[in-house]
Amino acid sequence: MKLSPFQLLHSRLIKIHVDENPVNPFHKEGVSVIRRPKDMFEIEQFAQIKLQSQDSKKSSAEDESNEKIYFAILGLRTTDDSVKQIPYSFEIVISGVIHAEPIEGKTDAENADSAAQYSYSLLYGQMRETLSNLTSRMKWGAFILPTVSFMDAKFPQKNDEIVRKAEQ
């Protein structure tokens, strides 16, 4: 087994608010309705990541890797339309500190994009578990967020550079 080049060092739940809907659209005449992921609701997403420090200091002179530490925030909340489709309305925000080792063969920009993708994925997994655990003690029972992919996420600085080049 090999360690991932991205390690979640610390995470913190910043905000969580969950309300039960008076009527659960997943229940019809006392029977629980299972929905396919494509039939699920839309959620609003807020995501931000920044480089916390350029390079971590190594005690060994032999190891000259360009490890980086990132700070990421991920927030999700239901929309007015989605509240009609699911048993709960919610808002949840979580932050994390991620240690990243560069992936061999990738550019700095590609490594930064990978850091964003894996950071959001790690934080989303925690959100999913937290929301499931909390709602399991509520009226309509556990609600599990759908599995999603953040593999199209880009590191914000890269996008800013593209905009600057386009303006020149």
C-alpha positions, 0 to 999 in steps of 0.5 A: 500500500502506498500513501497518497501524495495528498494528506489531510492534516487537519479539518474543522467544521465551520458551519452546519445547519440542518432543518427537517422538511415538514413532508419527506418527498422520499416517503410515499404512503409510508414506503421509502422511495430510493432515488437514482443519483441522476434524479437527485437535487442540485446543491450550491457549492462554494470552494476556495483553496490557497497555498499556505506556504511555498515549501515545507522545510526538510531536515534531510538535505537529500530530500529536495521535494517541493512539498506544499501546504494548502488551506481549502474551504468547501461549502454546500447548501440546498437551493429553494428548488432542492428543498422540495425534493429532499427531506432536509435543507442544509448548509455545511462549511468545512475547512482543511489543511492539506499536505501535498507532494508534487506528482512526478511528471506534472507541471507546477500548475497541474500539481496545483490543480491536483491539490484543489481536486483532492482537497475538495474530495477529502473535505466532501467525504467528511461533509457527507459523513457528518451530514449522514451522522447528524440526520440519522438522529433526525425525524426522516433518518439518515440522508447521504449526499450523492457521490460527486467528482471534483476532478474538473476543479482548477487551482484559482491562481491558474485561472487568474493567470489565464484572465491576465494573459487574455487581457494583455 
